[in-house]
Amino acid sequence: MIRKVISPESLGAALREARRQQGLSQTEAGRPVGLDQPTVSRVEQGSPGTRLDTLFRLLAALDLELVLQPRQPAANSSEEDSW
């Protein structure tokens, strides 16, 4: 799954999609890395203030990695950062 992430909300949606594709509940996804269900829910909602270590723990639990690359020009003006 390759997905463009341009906001906390789109990151949360991508993580939720990956978790669901693996057939995991929020509790099941968080348990191996010490995250409780409310924390996983907040990350999936794109809640501001998510700590980087929390994000990386959830990425590890879902067997995902974060890849940074230069931006591509937006073809659609609705695809702007939502900061």
Biopython code that builds the backbone (N, CA, C, O; Angstrom):
import numpy as np
from Bio.PDB.StructureBuilder import StructureBuilder

atoms = [
    (1, "MET", "N", (0.845, -1.172, 0.000)),
    (1, "MET", "CA", (0.000, 0.000, 0.000)),
    (1, "MET", "C", (0.892, 1.238, 0.000)),
    (1, "MET", "O", (1.658, 1.452, 0.940)),
    (2, "ILE", "N", (0.799, 2.025, -1.014)),
    (2, "ILE", "CA", (1.484, 3.318, -1.061)),
    (2, "ILE", "C", (0.398, 4.367, -1.056)),
    (2, "ILE", "O", (-0.533, 4.340, -1.862)),
    (3, "ARG", "N", (0.541, 5.294, -0.123)),
    (3, "ARG", "CA", (-0.493, 6.311, 0.018)),
    (3, "ARG", "C", (0.167, 7.644, 0.300)),
    (3, "ARG", "O", (1.083, 7.731, 1.118)),
    (4, "LYS", "N", (-0.295, 8.674, -0.371)),
    (4, "LYS", "CA", (0.223, 10.022, -0.148)),
    (4, "LYS", "C", (-0.395, 10.570, 1.130)),
    (4, "LYS", "O", (-1.616, 10.577, 1.294)),
    (5, "VAL", "N", (0.456, 11.024, 2.022)),
    (5, "VAL", "CA", (0.011, 11.571, 3.302)),
    (5, "VAL", "C", (0.390, 13.042, 3.328)),
    (5, "VAL", "O", (1.564, 13.395, 3.214)),
    (6, "ILE", "N", (-0.629, 13.907, 3.481)),
    (6, "ILE", "CA", (-0.367, 15.344, 3.459)),
    (6, "ILE", "C", (-0.889, 16.057, 4.701)),
    (6, "ILE", "O", (-0.806, 17.281, 4.801)),
    (7, "SER", "N", (-1.426, 15.290, 5.643)),
    (7, "SER", "CA", (-1.958, 15.898, 6.859)),
    (7, "SER", "C", (-2.038, 14.831, 7.946)),
    (7, "SER", "O", (-1.969, 13.639, 7.646)),
    (8, "PRO", "N", (-2.181, 15.241, 9.193)),
    (8, "PRO", "CA", (-2.374, 14.248, 10.258)),
    (8, "PRO", "C", (-3.604, 13.365, 10.004)),
    (8, "PRO", "O", (-3.604, 12.177, 10.327)),
    (9, "GLU", "N", (-4.636, 13.955, 9.431)),
    (9, "GLU", "CA", (-5.862, 13.188, 9.170)),
    (9, "GLU", "C", (-5.634, 12.125, 8.110)),
    (9, "GLU", "O", (-6.125, 11.003, 8.242)),
    (10, "SER", "N", (-4.885, 12.469, 7.045)),
    (10, "SER", "CA", (-4.637, 11.470, 5.998)),
    (10, "SER", "C", (-3.681, 10.385, 6.490)),
    (10, "SER", "O", (-3.775, 9.237, 6.057)),
    (11, "LEU", "N", (-2.762, 10.738, 7.392)),
    (11, "LEU", "CA", (-1.902, 9.726, 8.003)),
    (11, "LEU", "C", (-2.747, 8.776, 8.841)),
    (11, "LEU", "O", (-2.587, 7.558, 8.761)),
    (12, "GLY", "N", (-3.633, 9.329, 9.633)),
    (12, "GLY", "CA", (-4.512, 8.488, 10.449)),
    (12, "GLY", "C", (-5.368, 7.566, 9.605)),
    (12, "GLY", "O", (-5.553, 6.397, 9.942)),
    (13, "ALA", "N", (-5.894, 8.093, 8.501)),
    (13, "ALA", "CA", (-6.721, 7.277, 7.610)),
    (13, "ALA", "C", (-5.900, 6.148, 6.990)),
    (13, "ALA", "O", (-6.397, 5.030, 6.849)),
    (14, "ALA", "N", (-4.656, 6.426, 6.621)),
    (14, "ALA", "CA", (-3.792, 5.398, 6.038)),
    (14, "ALA", "C", (-3.494, 4.303, 7.066)),
    (14, "ALA", "O", (-3.492, 3.118, 6.730)),
    (15, "LEU", "N", (-3.243, 4.700, 8.315)),
    (15, "LEU", "CA", (-2.984, 3.714, 9.364)),
    (15, "LEU", "C", (-4.230, 2.885, 9.653)),
    (15, "LEU", "O", (-4.142, 1.672, 9.843)),
    (16, "ARG", "N", (-5.383, 3.532, 9.686)),
    (16, "ARG", "CA", (-6.647, 2.810, 9.915)),
    (16, "ARG", "C", (-6.880, 1.787, 8.798)),
    (16, "ARG", "O", (-7.262, 0.647, 9.061)),
    (17, "GLU", "N", (-6.648, 2.206, 7.555)),
    (17, "GLU", "CA", (-6.830, 1.303, 6.417)),
    (17, "GLU", "C", (-5.890, 0.098, 6.519)),
    (17, "GLU", "O", (-6.307, -1.037, 6.290)),
    (18, "ALA", "N", (-4.628, 0.347, 6.862)),
    (18, "ALA", "CA", (-3.657, -0.744, 6.998)),
    (18, "ALA", "C", (-4.068, -1.698, 8.111)),
    (18, "ALA", "O", (-3.978, -2.916, 7.956)),
    (19, "ARG", "N", (-4.515, -1.147, 9.227)),
    (19, "ARG", "CA", (-4.947, -1.986, 10.353)),
    (19, "ARG", "C", (-6.127, -2.854, 9.953)),
    (19, "ARG", "O", (-6.148, -4.051, 10.239)),
    (20, "ARG", "N", (-7.102, -2.260, 9.298)),
    (20, "ARG", "CA", (-8.294, -3.007, 8.877)),
    (20, "ARG", "C", (-7.948, -4.074, 7.848)),
    (20, "ARG", "O", (-8.508, -5.169, 7.886)),
    (21, "GLN", "N", (-7.038, -3.773, 6.934)),
    (21, "GLN", "CA", (-6.620, -4.762, 5.941)),
    (21, "GLN", "C", (-5.974, -5.974, 6.603)),
    (21, "GLN", "O", (-6.037, -7.085, 6.076)),
    (22, "GLN", "N", (-5.358, -5.757, 7.749)),
    (22, "GLN", "CA", (-4.739, -6.851, 8.487)),
    (22, "GLN", "C", (-5.734, -7.555, 9.407)),
    (22, "GLN", "O", (-5.387, -8.521, 10.086)),
    (23, "GLY", "N", (-6.972, -7.063, 9.423)),
    (23, "GLY", "CA", (-8.005, -7.681, 10.235)),
    (23, "GLY", "C", (-7.824, -7.485, 11.729)),
    (23, "GLY", "O", (-8.229, -8.333, 12.524)),
    (24, "LEU", "N", (-7.219, -6.371, 12.115)),
    (24, "LEU", "CA", (-6.945, -6.097, 13.525)),
    (24, "LEU", "C", (-7.883, -5.037, 14.069)),
    (24, "LEU", "O", (-8.243, -4.089, 13.372)),
    (25, "SER", "N", (-8.272, -5.209, 15.315)),
    (25, "SER", "CA", (-8.980, -4.142, 16.023)),
    (25, "SER", "C", (-7.929, -3.143, 16.505)),
    (25, "SER", "O", (-6.732, -3.425, 16.446)),
    (26, "GLN", "N", (-8.363, -1.999, 16.973)),
    (26, "GLN", "CA", (-7.423, -1.022, 17.519)),
    (26, "GLN", "C", (-6.690, -1.606, 18.719)),
    (26, "GLN", "O", (-5.493, -1.372, 18.888)),
    (27, "THR", "N", (-7.385, -2.350, 19.540)),
    (27, "THR", "CA", (-6.774, -2.979, 20.714)),
    (27, "THR", "C", (-5.718, -3.987, 20.294)),
    (27, "THR", "O", (-4.623, -4.008, 20.855)),
    (28, "GLU", "N", (-6.035, -4.822, 19.314)),
    (28, "GLU", "CA", (-5.097, -5.841, 18.846)),
    (28, "GLU", "C", (-3.863, -5.219, 18.201)),
    (28, "GLU", "O", (-2.756, -5.734, 18.356)),
    (29, "ALA", "N", (-4.046, -4.117, 17.479)),
    (29, "ALA", "CA", (-2.910, -3.453, 16.834)),
    (29, "ALA", "C", (-1.983, -2.825, 17.861)),
    (29, "ALA", "O", (-0.762, -2.886, 17.713)),
    (30, "GLY", "N", (-2.537, -2.235, 18.880)),
    (30, "GLY", "CA", (-1.721, -1.530, 19.864)),
    (30, "GLY", "C", (-1.067, -2.396, 20.910)),
    (30, "GLY", "O", (0.003, -2.060, 21.417)),
    (31, "ARG", "N", (-1.697, -3.510, 21.243)),
    (31, "ARG", "CA", (-1.214, -4.355, 22.347)),
    (31, "ARG", "C", (0.254, -4.756, 22.231)),
    (31, "ARG", "O", (0.981, -4.616, 23.214)),
    (32, "PRO", "N", (0.738, -5.252, 21.073)),
    (32, "PRO", "CA", (2.135, -5.715, 21.005)),
    (32, "PRO", "C", (3.170, -4.620, 21.258)),
    (32, "PRO", "O", (4.304, -4.919, 21.634)),
    (33, "VAL", "N", (2.797, -3.370, 21.058)),
    (33, "VAL", "CA", (3.749, -2.273, 21.229)),
    (33, "VAL", "C", (3.389, -1.377, 22.409)),
    (33, "VAL", "O", (3.932, -0.280, 22.548)),
    (34, "GLY", "N", (2.485, -1.837, 23.247)),
    (34, "GLY", "CA", (2.166, -1.121, 24.473)),
    (34, "GLY", "C", (1.286, 0.104, 24.298)),
    (34, "GLY", "O", (1.338, 1.019, 25.119)),
    (35, "LEU", "N", (0.474, 0.142, 23.238)),
    (35, "LEU", "CA", (-0.458, 1.257, 23.036)),
    (35, "LEU", "C", (-1.866, 0.781, 23.354)),
    (35, "LEU", "O", (-2.272, -0.303, 22.934)),
    (36, "ASP", "N", (-2.612, 1.596, 24.096)),
    (36, "ASP", "CA", (-3.989, 1.210, 24.403)),
    (36, "ASP", "C", (-4.926, 1.654, 23.278)),
    (36, "ASP", "O", (-4.541, 2.445, 22.417)),
    (37, "GLN", "N", (-6.136, 1.149, 23.292)),
    (37, "GLN", "CA", (-7.103, 1.428, 22.228)),
    (37, "GLN", "C", (-7.381, 2.923, 22.059)),
    (37, "GLN", "O", (-7.420, 3.394, 20.923)),
    (38, "PRO", "N", (-7.577, 3.693, 23.144)),
    (38, "PRO", "CA", (-7.817, 5.129, 22.946)),
    (38, "PRO", "C", (-6.656, 5.849, 22.244)),
    (38, "PRO", "O", (-6.882, 6.787, 21.480)),
    (39, "THR", "N", (-5.432, 5.418, 22.497)),
    (39, "THR", "CA", (-4.277, 6.033, 21.845)),
    (39, "THR", "C", (-4.284, 5.730, 20.355)),
    (39, "THR", "O", (-4.071, 6.626, 19.538)),
    (40, "VAL", "N", (-4.528, 4.475, 19.994)),
    (40, "VAL", "CA", (-4.596, 4.102, 18.578)),
    (40, "VAL", "C", (-5.712, 4.893, 17.901)),
    (40, "VAL", "O", (-5.537, 5.367, 16.778)),
    (41, "SER", "N", (-6.832, 5.039, 18.556)),
    (41, "SER", "CA", (-7.962, 5.788, 18.005)),
    (41, "SER", "C", (-7.572, 7.241, 17.745)),
    (41, "SER", "O", (-7.896, 7.790, 16.692)),
    (42, "ARG", "N", (-6.876, 7.869, 18.699)),
    (42, "ARG", "CA", (-6.467, 9.266, 18.524)),
    (42, "ARG", "C", (-5.520, 9.431, 17.335)),
    (42, "ARG", "O", (-5.634, 10.392, 16.575)),
    (43, "VAL", "N", (-4.590, 8.495, 17.178)),
    (43, "VAL", "CA", (-3.666, 8.564, 16.040)),
    (43, "VAL", "C", (-4.448, 8.434, 14.739)),
    (43, "VAL", "O", (-4.205, 9.182, 13.792)),
    (44, "GLU", "N", (-5.381, 7.492, 14.685)),
    (44, "GLU", "CA", (-6.173, 7.271, 13.471)),
    (44, "GLU", "C", (-7.080, 8.456, 13.148)),
    (44, "GLU", "O", (-7.449, 8.655, 11.990)),
    (45, "GLN", "N", (-7.439, 9.236, 14.151)),
    (45, "GLN", "CA", (-8.272, 10.419, 13.925)),
    (45, "GLN", "C", (-7.442, 11.628, 13.498)),
    (45, "GLN", "O", (-7.994, 12.671, 13.147)),
    (46, "GLY", "N", (-6.119, 11.488, 13.530)),
    (46, "GLY", "CA", (-5.254, 12.605, 13.158)),
    (46, "GLY", "C", (-5.167, 13.647, 14.253)),
    (46, "GLY", "O", (-4.955, 14.830, 13.986)),
    (47, "SER", "N", (-5.330, 13.203, 15.478)),
    (47, "SER", "CA", (-5.312, 14.112, 16.618)),
    (47, "SER", "C", (-3.985, 14.857, 16.715)),
    (47, "SER", "O", (-2.924, 14.242, 16.613)),
    (48, "PRO", "N", (-4.032, 16.170, 16.911)),
    (48, "PRO", "CA", (-2.785, 16.919, 17.055)),
    (48, "PRO", "C", (-2.058, 16.508, 18.338)),
    (48, "PRO", "O", (-2.682, 16.115, 19.324)),
    (49, "GLY", "N", (-0.762, 16.606, 18.304)),
    (49, "GLY", "CA", (0.024, 16.312, 19.493)),
    (49, "GLY", "C", (0.450, 14.862, 19.613)),
    (49, "GLY", "O", (0.977, 14.471, 20.655)),
    (50, "THR", "N", (0.241, 14.048, 18.583)),
    (50, "THR", "CA", (0.704, 12.665, 18.638)),
    (50, "THR", "C", (2.226, 12.662, 18.684)),
    (50, "THR", "O", (2.890, 13.290, 17.859)),
    (51, "ARG", "N", (2.756, 11.955, 19.650)),
    (51, "ARG", "CA", (4.204, 11.891, 19.793)),
    (51, "ARG", "C", (4.812, 11.015, 18.711)),
    (51, "ARG", "O", (4.197, 10.043, 18.272)),
    (52, "LEU", "N", (6.012, 11.355, 18.283)),
    (52, "LEU", "CA", (6.683, 10.576, 17.250)),
    (52, "LEU", "C", (6.916, 9.135, 17.686)),
    (52, "LEU", "O", (6.770, 8.214, 16.883)),
    (53, "ASP", "N", (7.276, 8.932, 18.942)),
    (53, "ASP", "CA", (7.508, 7.555, 19.385)),
    (53, "ASP", "C", (6.212, 6.742, 19.326)),
    (53, "ASP", "O", (6.249, 5.544, 19.043)),
    (54, "THR", "N", (5.077, 7.374, 19.588)),
    (54, "THR", "CA", (3.792, 6.685, 19.477)),
    (54, "THR", "C", (3.533, 6.308, 18.026)),
    (54, "THR", "O", (3.121, 5.184, 17.739)),
    (55, "LEU", "N", (3.772, 7.238, 17.114)),
    (55, "LEU", "CA", (3.589, 6.963, 15.698)),
    (55, "LEU", "C", (4.468, 5.798, 15.256)),
    (55, "LEU", "O", (3.995, 4.882, 14.583)),
    (56, "PHE", "N", (5.736, 5.828, 15.629)),
    (56, "PHE", "CA", (6.640, 4.766, 15.192)),
    (56, "PHE", "C", (6.303, 3.423, 15.833)),
    (56, "PHE", "O", (6.519, 2.381, 15.215)),
    (57, "ARG", "N", (5.791, 3.425, 17.031)),
    (57, "ARG", "CA", (5.355, 2.166, 17.649)),
    (57, "ARG", "C", (4.182, 1.576, 16.878)),
    (57, "ARG", "O", (4.128, 0.367, 16.652)),
    (58, "LEU", "N", (3.234, 2.434, 16.471)),
    (58, "LEU", "CA", (2.093, 1.939, 15.710)),
    (58, "LEU", "C", (2.530, 1.480, 14.318)),
    (58, "LEU", "O", (2.046, 0.458, 13.830)),
    (59, "LEU", "N", (3.423, 2.208, 13.681)),
    (59, "LEU", "CA", (3.959, 1.767, 12.391)),
    (59, "LEU", "C", (4.607, 0.385, 12.523)),
    (59, "LEU", "O", (4.402, -0.477, 11.668)),
    (60, "ALA", "N", (5.375, 0.172, 13.574)),
    (60, "ALA", "CA", (6.015, -1.126, 13.792)),
    (60, "ALA", "C", (4.972, -2.221, 14.002)),
    (60, "ALA", "O", (5.108, -3.325, 13.475)),
    (61, "ALA", "N", (3.938, -1.912, 14.770)),
    (61, "ALA", "CA", (2.897, -2.905, 15.037)),
    (61, "ALA", "C", (2.193, -3.331, 13.756)),
    (61, "ALA", "O", (1.757, -4.475, 13.631)),
    (62, "LEU", "N", (2.083, -2.408, 12.804)),
    (62, "LEU", "CA", (1.399, -2.694, 11.539)),
    (62, "LEU", "C", (2.375, -3.115, 10.442)),
    (62, "LEU", "O", (1.979, -3.284, 9.288)),
    (63, "ASP", "N", (3.647, -3.284, 10.798)),
    (63, "ASP", "CA", (4.692, -3.678, 9.857)),
    (63, "ASP", "C", (4.770, -2.706, 8.686)),
    (63, "ASP", "O", (4.824, -3.111, 7.525)),
    (64, "LEU", "N", (4.776, -1.411, 9.016)),
    (64, "LEU", "CA", (4.870, -0.342, 8.016)),
    (64, "LEU", "C", (6.139, 0.463, 8.271)),
    (64, "LEU", "O", (6.706, 0.432, 9.363)),
    (65, "GLU", "N", (6.565, 1.178, 7.249)),
    (65, "GLU", "CA", (7.694, 2.086, 7.413)),
    (65, "GLU", "C", (7.322, 3.457, 6.858)),
    (65, "GLU", "O", (6.439, 3.588, 6.010)),
    (66, "LEU", "N", (8.003, 4.449, 7.349)),
    (66, "LEU", "CA", (7.804, 5.822, 6.903)),
    (66, "LEU", "C", (8.910, 6.144, 5.908)),
    (66, "LEU", "O", (10.092, 5.977, 6.212)),
    (67, "VAL", "N", (8.529, 6.604, 4.719)),
    (67, "VAL", "CA", (9.493, 6.956, 3.681)),
    (67, "VAL", "C", (9.282, 8.414, 3.322)),
    (67, "VAL", "O", (8.164, 8.829, 3.013)),
    (68, "LEU", "N", (10.352, 9.191, 3.362)),
    (68, "LEU", "CA", (10.282, 10.599, 2.995)),
    (68, "LEU", "C", (10.830, 10.766, 1.595)),
    (68, "LEU", "O", (11.834, 10.154, 1.232)),
    (69, "GLN", "N", (10.168, 11.596, 0.814)),
    (69, "GLN", "CA", (10.636, 11.892, -0.530)),
    (69, "GLN", "C", (10.261, 13.318, -0.872)),
    (69, "GLN", "O", (9.365, 13.891, -0.252)),
    (70, "PRO", "N", (10.938, 13.897, -1.854)),
    (70, "PRO", "CA", (10.590, 15.268, -2.249)),
    (70, "PRO", "C", (9.146, 15.342, -2.724)),
    (70, "PRO", "O", (8.608, 14.388, -3.286)),
    (71, "ARG", "N", (8.541, 16.481, -2.487)),
    (71, "ARG", "CA", (7.159, 16.699, -2.931)),
    (71, "ARG", "C", (7.067, 16.718, -4.443)),
    (71, "ARG", "O", (7.987, 17.141, -5.143)),
    (72, "GLN", "N", (5.945, 16.254, -4.917)),
    (72, "GLN", "CA", (5.591, 16.393, -6.322)),
    (72, "GLN", "C", (4.605, 17.550, -6.406)),
    (72, "GLN", "O", (3.797, 17.724, -5.494)),
    (73, "PRO", "N", (4.645, 18.334, -7.454)),
    (73, "PRO", "CA", (3.676, 19.422, -7.575)),
    (73, "PRO", "C", (2.255, 18.865, -7.542)),
    (73, "PRO", "O", (1.955, 17.859, -8.185)),
    (74, "ALA", "N", (1.396, 19.524, -6.794)),
    (74, "ALA", "CA", (0.007, 19.074, -6.675)),
    (74, "ALA", "C", (-0.725, 19.325, -7.979)),
    (74, "ALA", "O", (-0.774, 20.455, -8.465)),
    (75, "ALA", "N", (-1.294, 18.267, -8.544)),
    (75, "ALA", "CA", (-2.074, 18.396, -9.778)),
    (75, "ALA", "C", (-3.456, 18.930, -9.475)),
    (75, "ALA", "O", (-4.115, 19.512, -10.336)),
    (76, "ASN", "N", (-3.887, 18.727, -8.239)),
    (76, "ASN", "CA", (-5.230, 19.131, -7.828)),
    (76, "ASN", "C", (-5.076, 20.101, -6.659)),
    (76, "ASN", "O", (-4.492, 19.742, -5.637)),
    (77, "SER", "N", (-5.579, 21.296, -6.789)),
    (77, "SER", "CA", (-5.391, 22.310, -5.742)),
    (77, "SER", "C", (-6.065, 21.940, -4.434)),
    (77, "SER", "O", (-5.785, 22.566, -3.411)),
    (78, "SER", "N", (-6.952, 20.932, -4.428)),
    (78, "SER", "CA", (-7.604, 20.518, -3.181)),
    (78, "SER", "C", (-6.687, 19.625, -2.356)),
    (78, "SER", "O", (-7.015, 19.293, -1.216)),
    (79, "GLU", "N", (-5.536, 19.227, -2.915)),
    (79, "GLU", "CA", (-4.600, 18.366, -2.215)),
    (79, "GLU", "C", (-3.531, 19.197, -1.524)),
    (79, "GLU", "O", (-2.343, 18.931, -1.705)),
    (80, "GLU", "N", (-3.910, 20.176, -0.755)),
    (80, "GLU", "CA", (-2.951, 21.009, -0.053)),
    (80, "GLU", "C", (-2.832, 20.554, 1.382)),
    (80, "GLU", "O", (-3.728, 19.910, 1.927)),
    (81, "ASP", "N", (-1.716, 20.897, 1.980)),
    (81, "ASP", "CA", (-1.537, 20.606, 3.396)),
    (81, "ASP", "C", (-2.640, 21.265, 4.194)),
    (81, "ASP", "O", (-3.048, 22.385, 3.887)),
    (82, "SER", "N", (-3.122, 20.588, 5.203)),
    (82, "SER", "CA", (-4.185, 21.167, 6.033)),
    (82, "SER", "C", (-3.635, 21.557, 7.394)),
    (82, "SER", "O", (-4.033, 21.007, 8.420)),
    (83, "TRP", "N", (-2.732, 22.498, 7.390)),
    (83, "TRP", "CA", (-2.136, 22.965, 8.651)),
    (83, "TRP", "C", (-2.797, 24.212, 9.052)),
    (83, "TRP", "O", (-2.457, 24.786, 10.086)),
]
sb = StructureBuilder()
sb.init_structure("model")
sb.init_model(0)
sb.init_chain("A")
sb.init_seg("    ")
for serial, (resi, resn, name, xyz) in enumerate(atoms, 1):
    if name == "N":
        sb.init_residue(resn, " ", resi, " ")
    sb.init_atom(name, np.array(xyz, "f"), 0.0, 1.0, " ", f" {name:<3s}", serial, name[0])
structure = sb.get_structure()
